[in-house]
Amino acid sequence: SYPSGRWAVNAEYKVIPKKIVMFHTHEGFVSMEDAEDFLLRTQQGIRLTIIKDFYATFQVNIDYDNAPAPGIEDTDTTMLVGLGYSFEL
């Protein structure tokens, strides 16, 4: 627990509009007490339209803490596969 500064990026590239979308988001937190202490969270992947408003997502999430608590690894990686439905109000 410490005060921190934050930065964030949210990028999306439509390879084929309404069909294939690549995305990347990340946010970082830097300690205001020790600039060498930081946490980085990223999500990147691809979203593919299957049929009409149904889509599949293939995504990799990576969390990195350069100063983790004792006994905890500094990097956590998660691979996700998801199915979704998109609608507009």
HELIX and SHEET records of a PDB file:
SHEET    1   A 5 SER A   4  ILE A  16  0                                        
SHEET    2   A 5 ILE A  20  SER A  31 -1                                        
SHEET    3   A 5 PHE A  38  ILE A  51 -1                                        
SHEET    4   A 5 PHE A  54  ASP A  65 -1                                        
SHEET    5   A 5 THR A  75  TYR A  85 -1                                        
END                                                                             
